[in-house]
Amino acid sequence: MKRSSRLYLVILSAAVVIQSCSVSHELKKKPETFDKAAVVTAHPLASKVGVDVLKMGGNAIDAAVAVQFALAVVYPNAGNIGGGGFMVYRSSKGEINALDFREKSPEKGHADMYLDKQGNVIENLSVYGHLSAGVPGSVAGMVEAHRKYGKLDWKTLLAPAIELAQNGFQITKQQAEEFNHFKASFEKYNPNGAPIIRSATWKKDDVFQQPDLANTLKRIAEQGRDGFYKGETADLIVKEMKSANGIISHNDLANYNAVWRKPITGYYRGHKIICMAPPSSGGPALVALLQSVAQFPLSKWGFQSDSTIRVMVEAERRIYADRATYLGDPDFIRVPVKELTDSIFNSNRLKSVNLTRATASSDVKAAPFPGYESEETTHFSIVDPEGNAVSITTTLNNSYGSRVFVSGAGFILNDEMDDFSVKPGVPNIYGLVGGKANAIEANKRMLSSMTPTIVEKDHKLYMVVGTPGGSTIMTSVFQTIVNVIDFHQDAQQSVTSPRFHHQWLPDQIDVEKKAITSKVRKSLENSGYKISPRGNIGRVENIIVLPNRKLQTGADPRGDDTAAGY
């Protein structure tokens, strides 16, 4: 069953509703600059929580933990305790590390679980409802990050989130529109009710209280990991699963673990790129993208010039083909990271491209490696007064995940099972095609596009960047880095600039309203490129360390994203 074109259009049209559609991409907005510390998140209250923790003497990890739990309260479409994510960390002394708290398939997960008797994909089964949920990793991830690097008391870090959930907070205009837009969906998957459902229409500044979530957070504050993966919260999750054919068990929860992984590193024009390892495809893909275009004079050609677009799109086309074939959970398969991030290989691969004509994606195959056997997320960037840096991307996958609230616990479960290849060659909700490397297996982590990234310059911290956006995450981070290094944009310009995206299949360049001038668009179309207008792409958060060591911030204007610091 083919679902590529229709579902891809559904996601793109949903993005128009979910994300602010009136963004002007005004590049004259000045970046905010802070002397000591900076926090950039998707919600002003979460940014404030992070800064408050830093002012109390907490470090970047402490602030990240507090922000993660605060976002679970104030940004329920992506902030979560029912999802998972990745963290890239760099200490003030240059130590780097990466934490994988990606969700897992339950033990009962298997390759054919979303197929009918004829072997066709059952539409939406992996996207909505109880069966779409993977075993959550966010709480375990924060516990592990705090255990290794945290300074402040655990309970102190959860206190702000508990207060926001208990007493409530005023929702933004954008959140009111989202709550109303998804009301029917929330009612469908939560017949017993949910905190987000009400009879009246939500409007800006209405107070959103979540007492059940507050109680769940209190259990986590008191008991740490066991407050979520065991006891009352675990009982509520399993009860919710049993109510509608979900398969997450007590054993799945008790056995979940976050994993430290060696970060992926590479170089671009003298800058060291530090990013996430598989099961994130983002790290290998970002390094490969930058290596592919490094041979070309992008700065001379100019921002979104005809030649610049062609080179970047052809690089994206090939890297996404590789992603579909080789990337998956490294605990289950051999992922050829060394080969995929080889600078000579990536440079040579693009040298053969005819830039006067578009390459048909049908003619692009994954690179052959000898001996190899076979959009809702949120991001936050933090730099503390000591110079420690954290880049975290966390997700429920689709906006508001599975749409399922755990009754009595007050939080939404993810729909990350759709990030597996539910059937080789069949796209997921973001249009991404996968193969057997990312097939569903019990206890396996699904492939991700999340790309939390830290950049060094002259062996010193230079950038902390990342974004949500499903399949567009890698290309958004790619463009933001190029915007800064090649086109000399400041932190705010780099995230405000209009974006474009190509992901191999479908064979088209997705473009924001103000991305790529009409003249360049016409030239590209005459050369065989298909231009496909769409809503906003990503919500990038960026921090740049200036030569005077001050912190310049960029908060994406496509949402309620806010920079804060001191």
Secondary structure, DSSP 8 states (H G I E B T S, - for coil): ---HHHHHHHHHHHHHHHS-S-----TT---EEESS-EEEESSHHHHHHHHHHHHTT--HHHHHHHHHHHHHHH-TTT--SSSEEEEEEE-TTS-EEEEEE--B--TT--TTTTB-TTS-B-TTTTTSSGGG--B--HHHHHHHHHHHH--S-HHHHHHHHHHHHHH-EE--HHHHHHHHHTHHHHHHH-TT--TT--SS---TT-EE--HHHHHHHHHHHHHTTHHHHSHHHHHHHHHHHHTTT----HHHHHT---EEE--EEEEETTEEEEE--TTBSHHHHHHHHHHHHTTS-HHHH-TT-HHHHHHHHHHHHHHHHHHHHH-S-TTTS---HHHHT-HHHHHHHHHT--TTS---GGG------TT-----EEEEEEE-TT--EEEEEEE-SSTTTTS-B-TTT--B---GGGGSBSSTT---TT-----GGGB--TT-B--B----EEEEETTEEEEEEE---GGGHHHHHHHHHHHHHTT---HHHHHHS--EE--SSS-SEEE-TTSS-HHHHHHHHHTT--EEE-S-----EEEEE-TTS-EEEEE-TTTT-EEEE-
